[in-house]
Amino acid sequence: MKLIRFLTGVDLLIHEAQYHNEEYATKIGWGHSSLSNACALARLTQPKKWIATHHDPMLDDDILRNKLNLTRQLLRKMDPSIRVEHAFDGMIEYF
């Protein structure tokens, strides 16, 4: 609960979403989140924007685009007001 209180209402949430839900069951304890868990954190903390980080370097751009679309679909079901983007090398955010 401390983490949720600390993050609630931030302008920008930077949080990883390494694994698809199907992969996560075999990776519990590896220190990473599933898409659903990361979306739930975003829903609970209500950031203005979430940047999802920590992508598997073996994934190509098409797979990452599909993963982002899936993340957006999951998040839209939980809270359509939260925007999500994937982090990329050289990314700059202005406020």
Secondary structure, DSSP 8 states (H G I E B T S, - for coil): -HHHHHHTT-SEEEEE--B-HHHHTTTTTSS--BHHHHHHHHHHH--SEEEEE---TT--HHHHHHHHHHHHHHHHHH-TT-EEEE--TT-----
